[in-house]
Each structure stands twice: as C-alpha cells, then as structure tokens.
C-alpha cells in the first residue's frame, strides 16, 4: 500500500512541476432518472452563472419522455431507453429553468438557479 501512495505523490508532484493545473472544481453535475413517476428528482438547485451537466437515464417506456427539452436554452436531446445521456447547459441566468418532454405533458422539473 505504501508503494501506491508514493507513486501517487510522485505523479502529483510531476503534475505540479510540469505546469499542468489540476481543476479544483467541476461543473455542477446532476443525475436524473425517468420512471413512471416522471423525472426524479423533479427539482434541482443549481448555481446561477455556472455550467450545469445533467446525466439523464430513461428507465421506462410508459411515459412520453423519449426526449428532453430545455425550452429557455433551446436544447433538445433524445433519451434512449436505459442509456445515460449527458446534457450540458451553459451558465444559467438566475431564476427557474423548466425542462421536460416534447409534448409538454410531462414537465420534468425545474432547475432553480440561485
């Protein structure tokens, strides 16, 4: 175990001295699952002005949510069954940003940008 720790320290030292910066923070990332109940969770609190990454997996054919739309951002993504789809959203303005299915029958939820 000590050998592995030493290798990690050497790798990090090499990164620091080579001038490569290690990112301190990643964009806000949220996992969503679509079930018969809809999008779970239905409400997300995100930081305004920061990029957001949604990782969405559709687990059912029993709803109309075969794609997701974020109307205020002009985004539309297909949601194949049982496959995670990554939706990247640029920095969001402060307020409520709704997302859901193309038919507006199944409003997925709201991202509350604070």
Buried (B, 14 or more C-beta within 10 A) or exposed (E): EEEEEEEEEEEEEEEEEEEEEEEEEEBBEBEBBBBEEBBEEBEBEBBBEBBBBBEBBBEBEEBEBBBBBBEBBEBEBEBEEEEEBEBEBEEBEEEEBBBBBEEEEBBBBBBBBE
